[in-house]
Amino acid sequence: MTWSEVRQHFPERCVLVEALKSTTRGKEKFIEEMAVIDDFDNGNAAWKVYKKLHAENQNRELFIFHTNNEEIKVIEQPYIGVRRRV
């Protein structure tokens, strides 16, 4: 599905999606095709499912968006790890 199709099928909902086809230009990721895993009333419920699925397989590209947004924007940032106090 494209983002416009997701917005039509799930109006005013939080959606947990998996990127099926995406490209990266600079630091921005453009998701061209996605699969909706589930939809939720709020982001907290979506976040719980996201954490469970991410723990099972960290290679999946999972994202949470709200369908009120006309466009989605994903900025990639490198993981710098957890900083410890010395």
C-alpha positions in Angstrom: 0.0 0.0 0.0 1.0 3.6 -0.5 0.6 6.2 2.3 -2.4 7.7 0.6 -4.1 4.3 0.5 -3.3 3.7 4.2 -4.8 7.1 5.1 -8.0 6.2 3.2 -8.4 2.7 4.8 -7.5 3.8 8.4 -8.7 7.4 8.9 -7.7 9.1 12.2 -5.8 6.1 13.5 -2.2 5.2 14.6 -0.9 2.5 12.3 2.1 0.2 12.7 3.5 -0.4 9.3 6.4 -2.4 7.8 8.3 -0.8 4.9 8.3 -3.2 2.0 10.0 -0.9 -0.6 12.0 2.2 0.4 14.8 4.3 -0.8 17.2 6.5 1.1 18.4 9.9 -0.2 20.8 11.6 2.1 19.5 11.0 5.6 15.8 10.8 4.6 14.1 7.5 3.9 11.2 7.5 1.4 8.8 4.6 2.0 7.2 3.8 -1.3 5.3 0.6 -0.4 4.2 -0.5 3.1 2.1 -3.2 4.8 -0.1 -2.3 7.7 0.5 -4.7 10.6 -2.3 -3.2 12.8 -4.1 0.0 13.6 -4.6 1.5 17.1 -6.6 4.2 19.0 -3.4 5.6 20.4 0.4 5.5 20.1 0.9 3.8 23.4 -0.8 0.6 22.2 1.1 0.8 18.9 4.4 1.2 20.7 3.8 -2.0 22.8 3.3 -4.1 19.7 6.2 -2.4 18.0 8.6 -3.3 20.9 7.4 -6.9 20.9 7.9 -7.3 17.1 11.2 -5.5 17.1 12.5 -7.8 19.9 11.6 -10.8 17.8 13.2 -9.6 14.6 15.3 -6.4 14.6 15.8 -6.5 10.8 12.2 -5.6 10.0 11.7 -1.9 9.2 8.8 -1.0 11.4 7.3 2.4 11.9 4.4 4.0 13.7 2.5 6.9 12.0 -0.7 8.7 12.5 -3.0 8.9 9.5 -3.9 12.6 10.2 -0.4 13.4 8.6 -0.7 14.0 4.9 2.9 13.0 4.4 5.3 10.9 6.3 8.9 11.7 6.9 11.6 9.4 8.2 15.1 10.8 9.1 17.8 8.2 9.6 20.2 8.7 12.4 23.2 6.5 13.2 23.0 4.6 16.4 25.7 5.8 18.7 25.0 3.3 21.5 24.3 3.7 25.2 26.5 6.1 27.1 27.7 5.0 30.5 28.6 7.2 33.4 32.2 6.9 34.4 
